Amino acid sequence: MIGTINSLNSLNPLKINLNAVQETQPDDNNELAGKSFQELLDGAVNDVNSTQIKGYDSMKEIATGKVVNLQEAVQKIEEAELTMKLALEVKNKAINAYREVMRMQV
C-alpha cells in the first residue's frame, strides 16, 4: 500500500503549455454578432410576447375544456410566467444600471 502511494508521488506534475492556448476569436456563426442593441431588445421583447400569447391560448383551452394535453398547457403557462418574471428582472437591472451611470460624477 505504501509502495503504491510512493509511486503516485513520483509522478511528474501536469505541465501546461501556455503557447498552446489560443486566443478566442469571435464566432462568425454567432447569432448575436453584428446586431445592434435595439435589434437584440426587439427580439427579446418579441420572444416574451410570443411566449405570453402561447400561455394565454393555453389558459383559454383549459377554461373552455378544449385542452388536449393538460400537462403541456400548464407547462406553457408556467413558461410564460417565468419569461415575464425574467423580462421584468432584466428591465429592473437595466434601470438600476442607468440610474447608477447617471449618478456618476464626471
RARAQUI-V592118 format. One record per residue. RES is the residue in three letters. PHI is phi in whole degrees, -180 to 180 (none if undefined). PSI is psi as a letter, one per 20 degrees, with the letter a starting at -180 (none if undefined). OMEGA is omega in whole degrees, 0 to 359 (NA if undefined). Layout:
BEGIN
res=[RES:RES]
phi=[PHI:PHI]
psi=[PSI:PSI]
omega=[OMEGA:OMEGA]
END
This chain:
BEGIN
res=[MET:ILE:GLY:THR:ILE:ASN:SER:LEU:ASN:SER:LEU:ASN:PRO:LEU:LYS:ILE:ASN:LEU:ASN:ALA:VAL:GLN:GLU:THR:GLN:PRO:ASP:ASP:ASN:ASN:GLU:LEU:ALA:GLY:LYS:SER:PHE:GLN:GLU:LEU:LEU:ASP:GLY:ALA:VAL:ASN:ASP:VAL:ASN:SER:THR:GLN:ILE:LYS:GLY:TYR:ASP:SER:MET:LYS:GLU:ILE:ALA:THR:GLY:LYS:VAL:VAL:ASN:LEU:GLN:GLU:ALA:VAL:GLN:LYS:ILE:GLU:GLU:ALA:GLU:LEU:THR:MET:LYS:LEU:ALA:LEU:GLU:VAL:LYS:ASN:LYS:ALA:ILE:ASN:ALA:TYR:ARG:GLU:VAL:MET:ARG:MET:GLN:VAL]
phi=[none:-67:-62:-66:-65:-64:-69:-69:-68:-81:-66:-72:-66:-64:-102:-107:-91:-68:-69:-78:-76:-102:-69:-78:-103:-61:-84:-67:-87:-67:-70:-89:-65:81:-94:-80:-60:-62:-65:-65:-66:-60:-63:-66:-65:-64:-64:-62:-63:-66:-67:-65:-64:-63:-65:-64:-62:-65:-64:-63:-63:-66:-66:-91:80:-93:-70:-91:-125:-63:-62:-65:-65:-65:-63:-65:-66:-64:-63:-64:-64:-66:-64:-67:-61:-64:-62:-66:-66:-64:-61:-62:-65:-65:-66:-63:-65:-62:-62:-63:-65:-67:-81:-66:-85:-100]
psi=[g:h:h:g:g:h:h:h:h:i:q:q:q:p:p:p:o:h:h:i:p:q:q:p:q:p:p:h:j:p:i:i:p:j:q:r:h:g:g:g:g:g:g:g:g:h:g:g:g:h:h:h:g:g:g:g:h:h:g:g:g:g:h:i:j:j:p:g:o:h:g:h:g:h:g:h:g:h:g:g:g:h:g:g:g:g:g:h:g:g:g:g:h:g:g:h:g:g:h:g:h:h:i:p:p:none]
omega=[180:177:178:179:179:179:176:179:182:179:177:177:180:179:180:177:183:178:181:180:182:176:178:180:177:181:180:181:181:183:180:184:175:180:178:178:180:179:178:179:177:179:179:179:178:177:178:181:181:177:178:179:178:178:179:178:178:177:178:179:178:183:182:179:182:184:179:182:184:181:179:179:178:178:178:178:178:178:178:180:180:179:179:178:179:179:179:178:178:177:180:178:179:178:178:178:178:179:179:178:180:179:182:176:180:NA]
END
